[in-house]
Amino acid sequence: MELVKLERQRAVDAVYQVLRRAIVTYSIKPGERLNIEDLSTKLGVSLTPVRGAIQQLATEGLVDIRSRSGTFVASLTAQDVDETFRIRCALECLAAQDGLSQLGPKEIRRLKDLLKAMRRPVRNAEEKIAHEIANSELHQIIVESSGNRRLIEMYEALNAHIKIARIHGSETTWPARVSDEQKEHEQIVAAIEKRDSAELCAALRAHIYRAKDALVKTLRGIENSQAAK
């Protein structure tokens, strides 16, 4: 894991942001142990802000602090993922209803640019990351259109958990679902252009639940395999 040294100002917040970004961008994997002393050295800060950042991440559920074992990046169960996606769907549909009128020509142009980017072939890990960044931005534009600060914060926290689950699940069936995802995104943007709130929420719900079902199925397969050993 490549980390850069930090300024000492607001050290806890800085460490928190660095570690959170490392978790949700795959630099630190689910189940990986976090060594506080090692992180302190790499980031050029004392142990105190690292411990404070770890506590913040634990509150979010992104890390597990295990007595006598250490601190580990969280791994989510299939049930955790099912519940998280359901809440995400409710938040995103609410944001879409409240923010649809704020998605003007500028935002629609950006959404179409993202659709174009997501039509590109995904043949390797680098292209997959680029695809996922575009995917995340598309949904983030919809959520931020609501102007609801608390909703946006809750959505971002849930999204971090979903990214962890995707890493843990290995997403082996992901390439086969890209074409379905593209069609769903086209329907979402088309509904925004038509200013049809009901159609937009239906498109979002179908898209999010399809992704949920696929990931839950993958994780349940892993859990059943582990239980059988």
Beta strands, then each sheet from edge to edge (+ up, - down):
strand 1: 33-34
strand 2: 63-66
strand 3: 70-73
sheet 1: 1+ 3- 2+
end
